[in-house]
Amino acid sequence: MQRNLGDEYYQIALRHGAIEGLKELAKNFQLVIFSHMNERYCNHIIDLFDRENIVFDAFYQRVKAFKRTDEYCNYN
């Protein structure tokens, strides 16, 4: 089950339990967000986390998107 949050231009799909999981992680770890999306989308994510009372320590935005290679897309 996914939770869709957003407006007509930007949709964020979170897995079931993601909000609760992030809150639990924030108790013992620093949460840092990395994004390659544009500033408006990033602000949308920040607003969502603020509404859900998720405390994160930093937000980094890469202006130019990564090239799609195994070097950057390896999630193992």
mmJSON file of the N, C-alpha and C atoms, coordinates in Angstrom:
{"data_MODEL":{"atom_site":{
"group_PDB":["ATOM","ATOM","ATOM","ATOM","ATOM","ATOM","ATOM","ATOM","ATOM","ATOM","ATOM","ATOM","ATOM","ATOM","ATOM","ATOM","ATOM","ATOM","ATOM","ATOM","ATOM","ATOM","ATOM","ATOM","ATOM","ATOM","ATOM","ATOM","ATOM","ATOM","ATOM","ATOM","ATOM","ATOM","ATOM","ATOM","ATOM","ATOM","ATOM","ATOM","ATOM","ATOM","ATOM","ATOM","ATOM","ATOM","ATOM","ATOM","ATOM","ATOM","ATOM","ATOM","ATOM","ATOM","ATOM","ATOM","ATOM","ATOM","ATOM","ATOM","ATOM","ATOM","ATOM","ATOM","ATOM","ATOM","ATOM","ATOM","ATOM","ATOM","ATOM","ATOM","ATOM","ATOM","ATOM","ATOM","ATOM","ATOM","ATOM","ATOM","ATOM","ATOM","ATOM","ATOM","ATOM","ATOM","ATOM","ATOM","ATOM","ATOM","ATOM","ATOM","ATOM","ATOM","ATOM","ATOM","ATOM","ATOM","ATOM","ATOM","ATOM","ATOM","ATOM","ATOM","ATOM","ATOM","ATOM","ATOM","ATOM","ATOM","ATOM","ATOM","ATOM","ATOM","ATOM","ATOM","ATOM","ATOM","ATOM","ATOM","ATOM","ATOM","ATOM","ATOM","ATOM","ATOM","ATOM","ATOM","ATOM","ATOM","ATOM","ATOM","ATOM","ATOM","ATOM","ATOM","ATOM","ATOM","ATOM","ATOM","ATOM","ATOM","ATOM","ATOM","ATOM","ATOM","ATOM","ATOM","ATOM","ATOM","ATOM","ATOM","ATOM","ATOM","ATOM","ATOM","ATOM","ATOM","ATOM","ATOM","ATOM","ATOM","ATOM","ATOM","ATOM","ATOM","ATOM","ATOM","ATOM","ATOM","ATOM","ATOM","ATOM","ATOM","ATOM","ATOM","ATOM","ATOM","ATOM","ATOM","ATOM","ATOM","ATOM","ATOM","ATOM","ATOM","ATOM","ATOM","ATOM","ATOM","ATOM","ATOM","ATOM","ATOM","ATOM","ATOM","ATOM","ATOM","ATOM","ATOM","ATOM","ATOM","ATOM","ATOM","ATOM","ATOM","ATOM","ATOM","ATOM","ATOM","ATOM","ATOM","ATOM","ATOM","ATOM","ATOM","ATOM","ATOM","ATOM","ATOM","ATOM","ATOM","ATOM","ATOM","ATOM","ATOM","ATOM","ATOM"],
"id":[1,2,3,4,5,6,7,8,9,10,11,12,13,14,15,16,17,18,19,20,21,22,23,24,25,26,27,28,29,30,31,32,33,34,35,36,37,38,39,40,41,42,43,44,45,46,47,48,49,50,51,52,53,54,55,56,57,58,59,60,61,62,63,64,65,66,67,68,69,70,71,72,73,74,75,76,77,78,79,80,81,82,83,84,85,86,87,88,89,90,91,92,93,94,95,96,97,98,99,100,101,102,103,104,105,106,107,108,109,110,111,112,113,114,115,116,117,118,119,120,121,122,123,124,125,126,127,128,129,130,131,132,133,134,135,136,137,138,139,140,141,142,143,144,145,146,147,148,149,150,151,152,153,154,155,156,157,158,159,160,161,162,163,164,165,166,167,168,169,170,171,172,173,174,175,176,177,178,179,180,181,182,183,184,185,186,187,188,189,190,191,192,193,194,195,196,197,198,199,200,201,202,203,204,205,206,207,208,209,210,211,212,213,214,215,216,217,218,219,220,221,222,223,224,225,226,227,228],
"type_symbol":["N","C","C","N","C","C","N","C","C","N","C","C","N","C","C","N","C","C","N","C","C","N","C","C","N","C","C","N","C","C","N","C","C","N","C","C","N","C","C","N","C","C","N","C","C","N","C","C","N","C","C","N","C","C","N","C","C","N","C","C","N","C","C","N","C","C","N","C","C","N","C","C","N","C","C","N","C","C","N","C","C","N","C","C","N","C","C","N","C","C","N","C","C","N","C","C","N","C","C","N","C","C","N","C","C","N","C","C","N","C","C","N","C","C","N","C","C","N","C","C","N","C","C","N","C","C","N","C","C","N","C","C","N","C","C","N","C","C","N","C","C","N","C","C","N","C","C","N","C","C","N","C","C","N","C","C","N","C","C","N","C","C","N","C","C","N","C","C","N","C","C","N","C","C","N","C","C","N","C","C","N","C","C","N","C","C","N","C","C","N","C","C","N","C","C","N","C","C","N","C","C","N","C","C","N","C","C","N","C","C","N","C","C","N","C","C","N","C","C","N","C","C","N","C","C","N","C","C"],
"label_atom_id":["N","CA","C","N","CA","C","N","CA","C","N","CA","C","N","CA","C","N","CA","C","N","CA","C","N","CA","C","N","CA","C","N","CA","C","N","CA","C","N","CA","C","N","CA","C","N","CA","C","N","CA","C","N","CA","C","N","CA","C","N","CA","C","N","CA","C","N","CA","C","N","CA","C","N","CA","C","N","CA","C","N","CA","C","N","CA","C","N","CA","C","N","CA","C","N","CA","C","N","CA","C","N","CA","C","N","CA","C","N","CA","C","N","CA","C","N","CA","C","N","CA","C","N","CA","C","N","CA","C","N","CA","C","N","CA","C","N","CA","C","N","CA","C","N","CA","C","N","CA","C","N","CA","C","N","CA","C","N","CA","C","N","CA","C","N","CA","C","N","CA","C","N","CA","C","N","CA","C","N","CA","C","N","CA","C","N","CA","C","N","CA","C","N","CA","C","N","CA","C","N","CA","C","N","CA","C","N","CA","C","N","CA","C","N","CA","C","N","CA","C","N","CA","C","N","CA","C","N","CA","C","N","CA","C","N","CA","C","N","CA","C","N","CA","C","N","CA","C","N","CA","C","N","CA","C","N","CA","C","N","CA","C","N","CA","C"],
"label_alt_id":[null,null,null,null,null,null,null,null,null,null,null,null,null,null,null,null,null,null,null,null,null,null,null,null,null,null,null,null,null,null,null,null,null,null,null,null,null,null,null,null,null,null,null,null,null,null,null,null,null,null,null,null,null,null,null,null,null,null,null,null,null,null,null,null,null,null,null,null,null,null,null,null,null,null,null,null,null,null,null,null,null,null,null,null,null,null,null,null,null,null,null,null,null,null,null,null,null,null,null,null,null,null,null,null,null,null,null,null,null,null,null,null,null,null,null,null,null,null,null,null,null,null,null,null,null,null,null,null,null,null,null,null,null,null,null,null,null,null,null,null,null,null,null,null,null,null,null,null,null,null,null,null,null,null,null,null,null,null,null,null,null,null,null,null,null,null,null,null,null,null,null,null,null,null,null,null,null,null,null,null,null,null,null,null,null,null,null,null,null,null,null,null,null,null,null,null,null,null,null,null,null,null,null,null,null,null,null,null,null,null,null,null,null,null,null,null,null,null,null,null,null,null,null,null,null,null,null,null],
"label_comp_id":["MET","MET","MET","GLN","GLN","GLN","ARG","ARG","ARG","ASN","ASN","ASN","LEU","LEU","LEU","GLY","GLY","GLY","ASP","ASP","ASP","GLU","GLU","GLU","TYR","TYR","TYR","TYR","TYR","TYR","GLN","GLN","GLN","ILE","ILE","ILE","ALA","ALA","ALA","LEU","LEU","LEU","ARG","ARG","ARG","HIS","HIS","HIS","GLY","GLY","GLY","ALA","ALA","ALA","ILE","ILE","ILE","GLU","GLU","GLU","GLY","GLY","GLY","LEU","LEU","LEU","LYS","LYS","LYS","GLU","GLU","GLU","LEU","LEU","LEU","ALA","ALA","ALA","LYS","LYS","LYS","ASN","ASN","ASN","PHE","PHE","PHE","GLN","GLN","GLN","LEU","LEU","LEU","VAL","VAL","VAL","ILE","ILE","ILE","PHE","PHE","PHE","SER","SER","SER","HIS","HIS","HIS","MET","MET","MET","ASN","ASN","ASN","GLU","GLU","GLU","ARG","ARG","ARG","TYR","TYR","TYR","CYS","CYS","CYS","ASN","ASN","ASN","HIS","HIS","HIS","ILE","ILE","ILE","ILE","ILE","ILE","ASP","ASP","ASP","LEU","LEU","LEU","PHE","PHE","PHE","ASP","ASP","ASP","ARG","ARG","ARG","GLU","GLU","GLU","ASN","ASN","ASN","ILE","ILE","ILE","VAL","VAL","VAL","PHE","PHE","PHE","ASP","ASP","ASP","ALA","ALA","ALA","PHE","PHE","PHE","TYR","TYR","TYR","GLN","GLN","GLN","ARG","ARG","ARG","VAL","VAL","VAL","LYS","LYS","LYS","ALA","ALA","ALA","PHE","PHE","PHE","LYS","LYS","LYS","ARG","ARG","ARG","THR","THR","THR","ASP","ASP","ASP","GLU","GLU","GLU","TYR","TYR","TYR","CYS","CYS","CYS","ASN","ASN","ASN","TYR","TYR","TYR","ASN","ASN","ASN"],
"label_asym_id":["A","A","A","A","A","A","A","A","A","A","A","A","A","A","A","A","A","A","A","A","A","A","A","A","A","A","A","A","A","A","A","A","A","A","A","A","A","A","A","A","A","A","A","A","A","A","A","A","A","A","A","A","A","A","A","A","A","A","A","A","A","A","A","A","A","A","A","A","A","A","A","A","A","A","A","A","A","A","A","A","A","A","A","A","A","A","A","A","A","A","A","A","A","A","A","A","A","A","A","A","A","A","A","A","A","A","A","A","A","A","A","A","A","A","A","A","A","A","A","A","A","A","A","A","A","A","A","A","A","A","A","A","A","A","A","A","A","A","A","A","A","A","A","A","A","A","A","A","A","A","A","A","A","A","A","A","A","A","A","A","A","A","A","A","A","A","A","A","A","A","A","A","A","A","A","A","A","A","A","A","A","A","A","A","A","A","A","A","A","A","A","A","A","A","A","A","A","A","A","A","A","A","A","A","A","A","A","A","A","A","A","A","A","A","A","A","A","A","A","A","A","A","A","A","A","A","A","A"],
"label_entity_id":["1","1","1","1","1","1","1","1","1","1","1","1","1","1","1","1","1","1","1","1","1","1","1","1","1","1","1","1","1","1","1","1","1","1","1","1","1","1","1","1","1","1","1","1","1","1","1","1","1","1","1","1","1","1","1","1","1","1","1","1","1","1","1","1","1","1","1","1","1","1","1","1","1","1","1","1","1","1","1","1","1","1","1","1","1","1","1","1","1","1","1","1","1","1","1","1","1","1","1","1","1","1","1","1","1","1","1","1","1","1","1","1","1","1","1","1","1","1","1","1","1","1","1","1","1","1","1","1","1","1","1","1","1","1","1","1","1","1","1","1","1","1","1","1","1","1","1","1","1","1","1","1","1","1","1","1","1","1","1","1","1","1","1","1","1","1","1","1","1","1","1","1","1","1","1","1","1","1","1","1","1","1","1","1","1","1","1","1","1","1","1","1","1","1","1","1","1","1","1","1","1","1","1","1","1","1","1","1","1","1","1","1","1","1","1","1","1","1","1","1","1","1","1","1","1","1","1","1"],
"label_seq_id":[1,1,1,2,2,2,3,3,3,4,4,4,5,5,5,6,6,6,7,7,7,8,8,8,9,9,9,10,10,10,11,11,11,12,12,12,13,13,13,14,14,14,15,15,15,16,16,16,17,17,17,18,18,18,19,19,19,20,20,20,21,21,21,22,22,22,23,23,23,24,24,24,25,25,25,26,26,26,27,27,27,28,28,28,29,29,29,30,30,30,31,31,31,32,32,32,33,33,33,34,34,34,35,35,35,36,36,36,37,37,37,38,38,38,39,39,39,40,40,40,41,41,41,42,42,42,43,43,43,44,44,44,45,45,45,46,46,46,47,47,47,48,48,48,49,49,49,50,50,50,51,51,51,52,52,52,53,53,53,54,54,54,55,55,55,56,56,56,57,57,57,58,58,58,59,59,59,60,60,60,61,61,61,62,62,62,63,63,63,64,64,64,65,65,65,66,66,66,67,67,67,68,68,68,69,69,69,70,70,70,71,71,71,72,72,72,73,73,73,74,74,74,75,75,75,76,76,76],
"pdbx_PDB_ins_code":[null,null,null,null,null,null,null,null,null,null,null,null,null,null,null,null,null,null,null,null,null,null,null,null,null,null,null,null,null,null,null,null,null,null,null,null,null,null,null,null,null,null,null,null,null,null,null,null,null,null,null,null,null,null,null,null,null,null,null,null,null,null,null,null,null,null,null,null,null,null,null,null,null,null,null,null,null,null,null,null,null,null,null,null,null,null,null,null,null,null,null,null,null,null,null,null,null,null,null,null,null,null,null,null,null,null,null,null,null,null,null,null,null,null,null,null,null,null,null,null,null,null,null,null,null,null,null,null,null,null,null,null,null,null,null,null,null,null,null,null,null,null,null,null,null,null,null,null,null,null,null,null,null,null,null,null,null,null,null,null,null,null,null,null,null,null,null,null,null,null,null,null,null,null,null,null,null,null,null,null,null,null,null,null,null,null,null,null,null,null,null,null,null,null,null,null,null,null,null,null,null,null,null,null,null,null,null,null,null,null,null,null,null,null,null,null,null,null,null,null,null,null,null,null,null,null,null,null],
"Cartn_x":[0.846,0.0,0.882,0.568,1.335,0.472,1.128,0.446,0.869,-0.066,0.239,-0.076,0.901,0.753,1.277,0.601,1.104,0.01,0.383,-0.59,-0.701,-1.347,-1.587,-0.31,0.781,2.016,3.029,3.006,4.01,3.333,3.687,3.156,4.316,4.128,5.11,4.434,5.012,4.457,5.352,4.773,5.503,4.941,5.811,5.367,4.644,3.777,3.051,4.055,3.887,4.76,5.988,6.181,7.385,7.464,6.356,6.343,6.736,6.111,6.411,7.861,8.338,9.716,10.725,10.468,11.37,11.39,10.241,10.185,10.986,10.881,11.617,13.122,13.536,14.96,15.516,14.7,15.153,15.475,14.964,15.253,16.71,17.332,18.689,19.712,19.228,20.125,19.834,20.793,20.569,19.953,18.858,18.224,18.684,19.142,19.613,18.904,18.43,17.728,18.622,18.753,19.472,18.463,18.463,17.527,18.177,17.743,18.19,17.045,15.927,14.75,14.918,14.029,14.125,13.701,13.941,13.719,12.262,11.333,9.916,9.532,9.988,9.706,10.349,11.581,12.273,11.529,11.043,10.264,8.991,8.403,7.214,7.522,8.668,9.09,9.319,9.997,10.258,8.944,8.001,6.695,5.973,6.033,5.405,5.994,7.316,7.956,7.647,7.583,7.205,5.786,4.852,3.461,3.372,4.224,4.213,5.118,5.726,6.618,7.814,8.365,9.585,10.75,11.649,12.8,13.967,14.497,15.67,16.765,18.007,19.158,19.718,19.506,20.036,19.256,19.279,18.649,19.635,20.092,21.038,20.356,20.587,19.987,21.084,21.038,21.976,21.246,21.741,21.067,21.055,22.166,22.255,22.055,21.167,20.841,22.037,22.134,23.17,22.938,24.016,23.888,23.408,22.597,22.062,23.084,23.923,24.88,24.827,25.412,25.433,26.144,27.097,27.854,26.924,25.908,25.024,23.71,23.339,22.041,22.132,23.252,23.409,22.896,21.754,21.12,21.382,22.359,22.652,23.182],
"Cartn_y":[-1.184,0.0,1.234,2.199,3.427,4.593,5.585,6.802,7.9,8.453,9.499,10.857,11.704,13.042,14.027,15.117,16.092,16.942,17.708,18.533,18.027,18.786,18.317,18.154,18.815,18.746,17.757,17.596,16.763,15.728,14.489,13.397,12.689,12.397,11.651,10.369,9.247,7.958,7.384,7.192,6.607,5.229,4.315,2.973,3.017,2.046,1.918,1.844,2.681,2.684,3.555,4.216,5.024,6.192,6.869,8.018,7.561,6.498,5.976,5.501,4.853,4.38,5.513,6.577,7.729,8.386,8.479,9.054,8.208,6.901,5.996,6.109,6.173,6.332,7.643,8.705,10.022,10.041,9.094,9.041,8.693,7.912,7.424,7.802,8.342,8.648,10.03,10.559,11.799,11.442,12.094,11.868,12.93,12.488,13.381,13.008,14.007,13.777,14.229,13.381,13.715,13.69,14.715,14.761,15.359,14.873,15.46,16.24,16.364,17.048,18.567,19.294,20.752,21.319,22.598,23.243,23.177,23.329,23.307,21.927,20.88,19.529,19.29,19.744,19.584,20.311,21.496,22.232,21.48,20.807,20.008,18.863,18.219,17.143,17.691,18.818,19.437,19.786,20.358,20.693,19.438,18.37,17.116,16.623,16.585,16.11,17.022,18.314,19.24,18.954,18.743,18.439,17.142,16.183,14.887,14.863,16.015,16.13,15.181,15.066,14.285,15.268,15.037,15.922,15.35,16.145,15.722,16.756,16.302,17.137,17.922,17.443,18.151,17.753,18.634,18.377,18.835,17.902,18.214,18.038,19.002,18.953,19.015,18.083,18.098,18.721,19.832,20.574,19.799,19.197,18.437,16.964,16.306,14.907,14.0,12.92,11.919,11.232,10.793,9.948,8.58,7.943,6.631,5.54,5.232,4.15,3.279,2.117,1.217,1.846,2.719,3.359,4.156,4.818,5.658,4.966,3.919,3.287,1.938,1.585,0.319,0.482,-0.145,0.009,-1.184,-2.027,-3.203,-2.786],
"Cartn_z":[0.0,0.0,0.0,-0.82,-0.888,-0.449,0.067,0.491,-0.463,-1.206,-2.178,-1.579,-1.562,-1.009,-2.025,-2.204,-3.147,-3.734,-4.722,-5.42,-6.847,-7.696,-9.059,-9.873,-9.498,-10.269,-9.692,-8.391,-7.733,-6.863,-7.056,-6.253,-5.565,-4.305,-3.539,-3.091,-3.415,-3.008,-1.918,-0.744,0.376,0.676,0.999,1.365,2.702,2.899,4.153,5.311,6.306,7.479,7.353,6.209,6.007,6.991,7.211,8.129,9.526,9.996,11.327,11.413,10.35,10.319,10.37,9.628,9.649,11.024,11.657,13.012,13.993,13.854,14.737,14.488,13.237,12.91,13.444,13.387,13.83,15.328,16.077,17.514,17.789,16.895,17.143,16.081,14.968,13.858,13.301,12.555,11.825,10.476,10.139,8.844,7.867,6.716,5.668,4.38,3.663,2.407,1.26,0.259,-0.968,-2.105,-2.937,-4.046,-5.279,-6.429,-7.694,-8.344,-7.631,-8.166,-8.066,-8.748,-8.744,-7.388,-7.197,-5.905,-5.454,-6.367,-5.992,-5.442,-6.095,-5.628,-4.262,-4.09,-2.805,-1.695,-1.975,-0.972,-0.614,-1.588,-1.352,-0.376,-0.547,0.35,1.755,1.851,3.159,3.853,3.119,3.699,4.192,3.414,3.823,5.138,5.223,6.44,7.625,7.388,8.467,8.959,8.041,8.434,9.218,8.898,9.57,10.805,11.143,12.31,12.231,11.041,10.852,10.889,11.826,11.99,11.19,10.269,9.513,9.709,9.564,9.896,8.728,7.513,6.349,5.107,4.134,2.84,1.779,0.976,-0.089,-1.432,-2.297,-3.62,-4.669,-5.606,-6.725,-7.899,-8.37,-9.423,-10.731,-11.081,-12.318,-11.992,-12.689,-12.422,-12.715,-11.954,-12.185,-13.527,-14.126,-15.307,-14.831,-15.621,-15.231,-15.587,-14.623,-14.792,-13.543,-13.638,-12.486,-11.3,-11.576,-10.499,-9.589,-10.147,-9.363,-8.995,-9.69,-9.481,-8.8,-8.216,-7.529,-6.104,-5.795,-4.485,-3.57,-3.895,-3.047,-1.702],
"occupancy":[1.0,1.0,1.0,1.0,1.0,1.0,1.0,1.0,1.0,1.0,1.0,1.0,1.0,1.0,1.0,1.0,1.0,1.0,1.0,1.0,1.0,1.0,1.0,1.0,1.0,1.0,1.0,1.0,1.0,1.0,1.0,1.0,1.0,1.0,1.0,1.0,1.0,1.0,1.0,1.0,1.0,1.0,1.0,1.0,1.0,1.0,1.0,1.0,1.0,1.0,1.0,1.0,1.0,1.0,1.0,1.0,1.0,1.0,1.0,1.0,1.0,1.0,1.0,1.0,1.0,1.0,1.0,1.0,1.0,1.0,1.0,1.0,1.0,1.0,1.0,1.0,1.0,1.0,1.0,1.0,1.0,1.0,1.0,1.0,1.0,1.0,1.0,1.0,1.0,1.0,1.0,1.0,1.0,1.0,1.0,1.0,1.0,1.0,1.0,1.0,1.0,1.0,1.0,1.0,1.0,1.0,1.0,1.0,1.0,1.0,1.0,1.0,1.0,1.0,1.0,1.0,1.0,1.0,1.0,1.0,1.0,1.0,1.0,1.0,1.0,1.0,1.0,1.0,1.0,1.0,1.0,1.0,1.0,1.0,1.0,1.0,1.0,1.0,1.0,1.0,1.0,1.0,1.0,1.0,1.0,1.0,1.0,1.0,1.0,1.0,1.0,1.0,1.0,1.0,1.0,1.0,1.0,1.0,1.0,1.0,1.0,1.0,1.0,1.0,1.0,1.0,1.0,1.0,1.0,1.0,1.0,1.0,1.0,1.0,1.0,1.0,1.0,1.0,1.0,1.0,1.0,1.0,1.0,1.0,1.0,1.0,1.0,1.0,1.0,1.0,1.0,1.0,1.0,1.0,1.0,1.0,1.0,1.0,1.0,1.0,1.0,1.0,1.0,1.0,1.0,1.0,1.0,1.0,1.0,1.0,1.0,1.0,1.0,1.0,1.0,1.0,1.0,1.0,1.0,1.0,1.0,1.0,1.0,1.0,1.0,1.0,1.0,1.0],
"B_iso_or_equiv":[0.0,0.0,0.0,0.0,0.0,0.0,0.0,0.0,0.0,0.0,0.0,0.0,0.0,0.0,0.0,0.0,0.0,0.0,0.0,0.0,0.0,0.0,0.0,0.0,0.0,0.0,0.0,0.0,0.0,0.0,0.0,0.0,0.0,0.0,0.0,0.0,0.0,0.0,0.0,0.0,0.0,0.0,0.0,0.0,0.0,0.0,0.0,0.0,0.0,0.0,0.0,0.0,0.0,0.0,0.0,0.0,0.0,0.0,0.0,0.0,0.0,0.0,0.0,0.0,0.0,0.0,0.0,0.0,0.0,0.0,0.0,0.0,0.0,0.0,0.0,0.0,0.0,0.0,0.0,0.0,0.0,0.0,0.0,0.0,0.0,0.0,0.0,0.0,0.0,0.0,0.0,0.0,0.0,0.0,0.0,0.0,0.0,0.0,0.0,0.0,0.0,0.0,0.0,0.0,0.0,0.0,0.0,0.0,0.0,0.0,0.0,0.0,0.0,0.0,0.0,0.0,0.0,0.0,0.0,0.0,0.0,0.0,0.0,0.0,0.0,0.0,0.0,0.0,0.0,0.0,0.0,0.0,0.0,0.0,0.0,0.0,0.0,0.0,0.0,0.0,0.0,0.0,0.0,0.0,0.0,0.0,0.0,0.0,0.0,0.0,0.0,0.0,0.0,0.0,0.0,0.0,0.0,0.0,0.0,0.0,0.0,0.0,0.0,0.0,0.0,0.0,0.0,0.0,0.0,0.0,0.0,0.0,0.0,0.0,0.0,0.0,0.0,0.0,0.0,0.0,0.0,0.0,0.0,0.0,0.0,0.0,0.0,0.0,0.0,0.0,0.0,0.0,0.0,0.0,0.0,0.0,0.0,0.0,0.0,0.0,0.0,0.0,0.0,0.0,0.0,0.0,0.0,0.0,0.0,0.0,0.0,0.0,0.0,0.0,0.0,0.0,0.0,0.0,0.0,0.0,0.0,0.0,0.0,0.0,0.0,0.0,0.0,0.0],
"pdbx_formal_charge":[null,null,null,null,null,null,null,null,null,null,null,null,null,null,null,null,null,null,null,null,null,null,null,null,null,null,null,null,null,null,null,null,null,null,null,null,null,null,null,null,null,null,null,null,null,null,null,null,null,null,null,null,null,null,null,null,null,null,null,null,null,null,null,null,null,null,null,null,null,null,null,null,null,null,null,null,null,null,null,null,null,null,null,null,null,null,null,null,null,null,null,null,null,null,null,null,null,null,null,null,null,null,null,null,null,null,null,null,null,null,null,null,null,null,null,null,null,null,null,null,null,null,null,null,null,null,null,null,null,null,null,null,null,null,null,null,null,null,null,null,null,null,null,null,null,null,null,null,null,null,null,null,null,null,null,null,null,null,null,null,null,null,null,null,null,null,null,null,null,null,null,null,null,null,null,null,null,null,null,null,null,null,null,null,null,null,null,null,null,null,null,null,null,null,null,null,null,null,null,null,null,null,null,null,null,null,null,null,null,null,null,null,null,null,null,null,null,null,null,null,null,null,null,null,null,null,null,null],
"auth_seq_id":[1,1,1,2,2,2,3,3,3,4,4,4,5,5,5,6,6,6,7,7,7,8,8,8,9,9,9,10,10,10,11,11,11,12,12,12,13,13,13,14,14,14,15,15,15,16,16,16,17,17,17,18,18,18,19,19,19,20,20,20,21,21,21,22,22,22,23,23,23,24,24,24,25,25,25,26,26,26,27,27,27,28,28,28,29,29,29,30,30,30,31,31,31,32,32,32,33,33,33,34,34,34,35,35,35,36,36,36,37,37,37,38,38,38,39,39,39,40,40,40,41,41,41,42,42,42,43,43,43,44,44,44,45,45,45,46,46,46,47,47,47,48,48,48,49,49,49,50,50,50,51,51,51,52,52,52,53,53,53,54,54,54,55,55,55,56,56,56,57,57,57,58,58,58,59,59,59,60,60,60,61,61,61,62,62,62,63,63,63,64,64,64,65,65,65,66,66,66,67,67,67,68,68,68,69,69,69,70,70,70,71,71,71,72,72,72,73,73,73,74,74,74,75,75,75,76,76,76],
"auth_comp_id":["MET","MET","MET","GLN","GLN","GLN","ARG","ARG","ARG","ASN","ASN","ASN","LEU","LEU","LEU","GLY","GLY","GLY","ASP","ASP","ASP","GLU","GLU","GLU","TYR","TYR","TYR","TYR","TYR","TYR","GLN","GLN","GLN","ILE","ILE","ILE","ALA","ALA","ALA","LEU","LEU","LEU","ARG","ARG","ARG","HIS","HIS","HIS","GLY","GLY","GLY","ALA","ALA","ALA","ILE","ILE","ILE","GLU","GLU","GLU","GLY","GLY","GLY","LEU","LEU","LEU","LYS","LYS","LYS","GLU","GLU","GLU","LEU","LEU","LEU","ALA","ALA","ALA","LYS","LYS","LYS","ASN","ASN","ASN","PHE","PHE","PHE","GLN","GLN","GLN","LEU","LEU","LEU","VAL","VAL","VAL","ILE","ILE","ILE","PHE","PHE","PHE","SER","SER","SER","HIS","HIS","HIS","MET","MET","MET","ASN","ASN","ASN","GLU","GLU","GLU","ARG","ARG","ARG","TYR","TYR","TYR","CYS","CYS","CYS","ASN","ASN","ASN","HIS","HIS","HIS","ILE","ILE","ILE","ILE","ILE","ILE","ASP","ASP","ASP","LEU","LEU","LEU","PHE","PHE","PHE","ASP","ASP","ASP","ARG","ARG","ARG","GLU","GLU","GLU","ASN","ASN","ASN","ILE","ILE","ILE","VAL","VAL","VAL","PHE","PHE","PHE","ASP","ASP","ASP","ALA","ALA","ALA","PHE","PHE","PHE","TYR","TYR","TYR","GLN","GLN","GLN","ARG","ARG","ARG","VAL","VAL","VAL","LYS","LYS","LYS","ALA","ALA","ALA","PHE","PHE","PHE","LYS","LYS","LYS","ARG","ARG","ARG","THR","THR","THR","ASP","ASP","ASP","GLU","GLU","GLU","TYR","TYR","TYR","CYS","CYS","CYS","ASN","ASN","ASN","TYR","TYR","TYR","ASN","ASN","ASN"],
"auth_asym_id":["A","A","A","A","A","A","A","A","A","A","A","A","A","A","A","A","A","A","A","A","A","A","A","A","A","A","A","A","A","A","A","A","A","A","A","A","A","A","A","A","A","A","A","A","A","A","A","A","A","A","A","A","A","A","A","A","A","A","A","A","A","A","A","A","A","A","A","A","A","A","A","A","A","A","A","A","A","A","A","A","A","A","A","A","A","A","A","A","A","A","A","A","A","A","A","A","A","A","A","A","A","A","A","A","A","A","A","A","A","A","A","A","A","A","A","A","A","A","A","A","A","A","A","A","A","A","A","A","A","A","A","A","A","A","A","A","A","A","A","A","A","A","A","A","A","A","A","A","A","A","A","A","A","A","A","A","A","A","A","A","A","A","A","A","A","A","A","A","A","A","A","A","A","A","A","A","A","A","A","A","A","A","A","A","A","A","A","A","A","A","A","A","A","A","A","A","A","A","A","A","A","A","A","A","A","A","A","A","A","A","A","A","A","A","A","A","A","A","A","A","A","A","A","A","A","A","A","A"],
"auth_atom_id":["N","CA","C","N","CA","C","N","CA","C","N","CA","C","N","CA","C","N","CA","C","N","CA","C","N","CA","C","N","CA","C","N","CA","C","N","CA","C","N","CA","C","N","CA","C","N","CA","C","N","CA","C","N","CA","C","N","CA","C","N","CA","C","N","CA","C","N","CA","C","N","CA","C","N","CA","C","N","CA","C","N","CA","C","N","CA","C","N","CA","C","N","CA","C","N","CA","C","N","CA","C","N","CA","C","N","CA","C","N","CA","C","N","CA","C","N","CA","C","N","CA","C","N","CA","C","N","CA","C","N","CA","C","N","CA","C","N","CA","C","N","CA","C","N","CA","C","N","CA","C","N","CA","C","N","CA","C","N","CA","C","N","CA","C","N","CA","C","N","CA","C","N","CA","C","N","CA","C","N","CA","C","N","CA","C","N","CA","C","N","CA","C","N","CA","C","N","CA","C","N","CA","C","N","CA","C","N","CA","C","N","CA","C","N","CA","C","N","CA","C","N","CA","C","N","CA","C","N","CA","C","N","CA","C","N","CA","C","N","CA","C","N","CA","C","N","CA","C","N","CA","C","N","CA","C","N","CA","C","N","CA","C","N","CA","C"],
"pdbx_PDB_model_num":[1,1,1,1,1,1,1,1,1,1,1,1,1,1,1,1,1,1,1,1,1,1,1,1,1,1,1,1,1,1,1,1,1,1,1,1,1,1,1,1,1,1,1,1,1,1,1,1,1,1,1,1,1,1,1,1,1,1,1,1,1,1,1,1,1,1,1,1,1,1,1,1,1,1,1,1,1,1,1,1,1,1,1,1,1,1,1,1,1,1,1,1,1,1,1,1,1,1,1,1,1,1,1,1,1,1,1,1,1,1,1,1,1,1,1,1,1,1,1,1,1,1,1,1,1,1,1,1,1,1,1,1,1,1,1,1,1,1,1,1,1,1,1,1,1,1,1,1,1,1,1,1,1,1,1,1,1,1,1,1,1,1,1,1,1,1,1,1,1,1,1,1,1,1,1,1,1,1,1,1,1,1,1,1,1,1,1,1,1,1,1,1,1,1,1,1,1,1,1,1,1,1,1,1,1,1,1,1,1,1,1,1,1,1,1,1,1,1,1,1,1,1,1,1,1,1,1,1]
}}}
